[in-house]
Every structure is written in C-alpha cells, then in structure tokens.
Amino acid sequence: DGTAIRRRRVCGECEKRFTTIEQMQLTVLKRSGATEPFSRDKAVAGVRKALKGRPVTEDDLAKLGQDVEDALRAAGSAEIASHEVGLAVLEPLKQLDEVAYLRFASVYQGFDSLDDFEQAITLLRVEHATEHADEKTRERQ
C-alpha cells in the first residue's frame, strides 16, 4: 500500500538471500519545536484516560492505536505536527465510544462551556440520523 518498501538482499558471507521490509519512521513535531519518534503507545495512553470506566477492551484500544498510525502513515509525510495526531485519534475514537470521544474532544479541542458540549452532541446526533437514514435506504434496496 506504499507505506513500506520490501527489499531482497544477499548476505555477503553466506550468500543466502533474505527479505527486509523498511517502513518510514514517523516523527512528531511538538509545539516547542522539538521532534520525537511517533509512539503508538503514547497516543493510546492519552485515549485510555478518556476511556476510563467505559466498556472498551484492550483489543479495541490496540486496534484504535493501529488505525491512528495507519491514518498518519497514509498521509505520506514523515514529519507530523502533534495536533495532527490528536485529529487522527478523533474519528476512530468516535466510532469506538462516543462518551470517550466527547471526553477526549473536550480536552483536545479546549471546550470552554456547555455550549461546546451541546454543539458536539448535536453533530453526533446529526451523524446518527444520517447513518440511520442510509441504513433504511440500503434495507429497501
């Protein structure tokens, strides 16, 4: 899918052939200007706080981490701003657990008032209505 390079190589000593798979190293550019390698575990740790007390398994959380990393790799850039990592978390988290999504979004997007929560909830309701209408259309077909 373009996110890795497969290379065939030959050992200089024994002359056996082997395959290596090379992936682009993702680097996160922090607000301070510093850079660090992307860590799926660090991204998942932030989400884990929002999921506290929610009925989500470790497997679900691991899949979310993989989805976030896949989305970042698909963007095609080796260096990613830290806020883009947060943006990449939002959609898979919304699909996984809406309450955790609201918790995470409230911190990440800096909700200041009840109006911010109401607006986010309204958007979720509109998405639900659209999904429900799409399901009904598919059932009729």
C-alpha positions as MATLAB code, in Angstrom:
seq = 'DGTAIRRRRVCGECEKRFTTIEQMQLTVLKRSGATEPFSRDKAVAGVRKALKGRPVTEDDLAKLGQDVEDALRAAGSAEIASHEVGLAVLEPLKQLDEVAYLRFASVYQGFDSLDDFEQAITLLRVEHATEHADEKTRERQ';
ca = [
       0.000    0.000    0.000;
       3.016    2.281   -0.312;
       3.788    2.565    3.402;
       6.696    0.100    3.319;
       9.471   -0.957    0.962;
      10.250   -4.648    0.512;
      13.876   -5.360   -0.442;
      15.582   -8.620   -1.386;
      19.138   -8.822   -0.102;
      22.074  -11.207   -0.156;
      24.310  -11.967    2.823;
      27.914  -11.095    1.953;
      29.295  -14.053    3.954;
      26.954  -16.996    3.308;
      25.352  -15.671    0.105;
      21.842  -16.566    1.298;
      19.001  -14.342    0.132;
      16.596  -12.707    2.554;
      13.886  -10.071    2.559;
      13.747   -6.883    4.594;
      10.768   -4.613    4.983;
      11.504   -0.960    5.625;
       8.931    1.473    6.956;
       9.087    5.227    7.061;
       9.900    6.475   10.570;
       7.132    8.816   11.696;
       8.353   11.846   13.602;
       6.112   14.083   15.691;
       6.849   17.811   15.687;
       5.960   19.161   19.132;
       4.648   22.684   19.790;
       8.009   23.541   21.372;
       9.757   22.764   18.072;
      11.316   19.553   19.378;
      10.780   16.300   17.490;
      10.355   12.742   18.733;
       9.533    9.421   17.104;
       5.815    8.622   16.893;
       4.767    6.252   19.655;
       1.528    4.347   19.250;
       1.677    3.543   22.977;
       1.832    7.242   23.850;
      -1.170    8.010   21.616;
      -3.125    5.133   23.174;
      -2.201    6.283   26.689;
      -3.923    9.618   26.071;
      -7.024    7.871   24.783;
      -7.010    5.422   27.705;
      -7.720    8.323   30.084;
     -10.837    9.261   28.097;
     -11.938    5.597   28.123;
     -11.683    5.214   31.900;
     -14.762    3.388   33.142;
     -16.053    2.720   29.616;
     -16.809   -0.785   28.276;
     -13.852   -0.969   25.879;
     -11.381   -3.875   25.696;
      -7.616   -3.705   25.356;
      -8.027   -5.268   21.892;
     -10.332   -2.387   20.906;
      -7.743    0.068   22.185;
      -4.934   -1.677   20.301;
      -6.993   -1.548   17.086;
      -7.614    2.150   17.620;
      -3.857    2.690   18.007;
      -3.209    0.798   14.776;
      -5.926    2.786   12.962;
      -4.372    6.067   14.118;
      -0.895    5.009   12.996;
      -2.245    3.780    9.642;
      -4.019    7.106    9.070;
      -0.864    9.062    9.864;
       1.247    6.876    7.563;
      -1.342    7.188    4.786;
      -0.889   10.969    4.895;
       2.530   10.291    3.344;
       4.587   12.673    5.439;
       7.428   11.520    7.650;
       7.006   14.502   10.000;
       3.640   15.128   11.601;
       2.586   18.029   13.807;
       1.445   16.914   17.267;
      -2.049   18.341   16.735;
      -2.445   16.053   13.689;
      -2.004   13.037   15.966;
      -4.940   14.278   18.049;
      -7.022   14.814   14.920;
      -6.204   11.279   13.759;
      -7.487    9.937   17.102;
     -10.880   11.666   16.964;
     -12.664    9.694   14.211;
     -11.711    6.152   15.303;
     -12.484    7.094   18.905;
     -15.905    8.417   17.871;
     -16.624    5.055   16.199;
     -15.402    3.146   19.256;
     -17.134    5.051   22.085;
     -18.960    8.364   21.812;
     -18.693    9.236   25.506;
     -14.919    8.785   25.396;
     -14.885   10.785   22.160;
     -16.617   13.695   23.922;
     -14.197   13.462   26.845;
     -11.155   13.438   24.548;
     -12.515   16.164   22.260;
     -13.363   18.393   25.230;
      -9.721   18.411   26.306;
      -8.120   18.278   22.851;
     -10.344   20.967   21.344;
     -10.442   23.003   24.556;
     -14.165   23.091   25.278;
     -14.859   26.158   27.421;
     -18.584   25.908   28.046;
     -21.680   23.759   27.952;
     -22.373   25.237   24.520;
     -19.246   23.500   23.203;
     -20.526   20.164   24.523;
     -24.013   20.802   23.143;
     -22.601   21.589   19.708;
     -20.516   18.400   19.693;
     -23.518   16.333   20.817;
     -25.696   17.920   18.132;
     -23.137   16.953   15.478;
     -23.119   13.364   16.790;
     -26.930   13.263   16.624;
     -26.917   14.544   13.044;
     -24.385   11.845   12.100;
     -26.573    9.193   13.759;
     -29.640   10.398   11.874;
     -27.732   10.310    8.588;
     -26.377    6.799    9.289;
     -29.860    5.597   10.259;
     -31.352    7.023    7.056;
     -28.595    5.357    4.991;
     -29.322    2.002    6.662;
     -33.023    2.310    5.874;
     -32.214    3.077    2.233;
     -29.952    0.012    1.973;
     -32.625   -2.201    3.554;
     -35.178   -1.106    0.949;
     -32.819   -1.895   -1.908;
];
